[in-house]
């Protein structure tokens, strides 16, 4: 079945592209992980401040 979109428009090029260097992927992973930890901590702090 043809959907009418090319690889560039549908994002296939991004999927098949080579990933970046390992250090860049690790920095992104660490930044996203730290952001998640900080977000959970901030939400927990706000909930605790509201309830107590």
Residue, then its C-alpha position, 0 to 999 in steps of 0.5 A: x500500500x502506497x502512502x504517498x510520502x517520500x523517505x525524506x518527508x516520512x522520517x525514514x532518513x532519520x531512522x537509517x542515519x548513522x548515530x552520532x559519536x558515543x560521547x555525544x549519545x552518553x552526554x544526551x543520556x546523562x542530561x536526560x536522566x539527570x533532568x528526569x531525576x531533578x523533575x521527580x525530585x521537584x515534584x516530590x518537594x512540591x507535593x511534600x510542601x503542599x501536604x505538610 
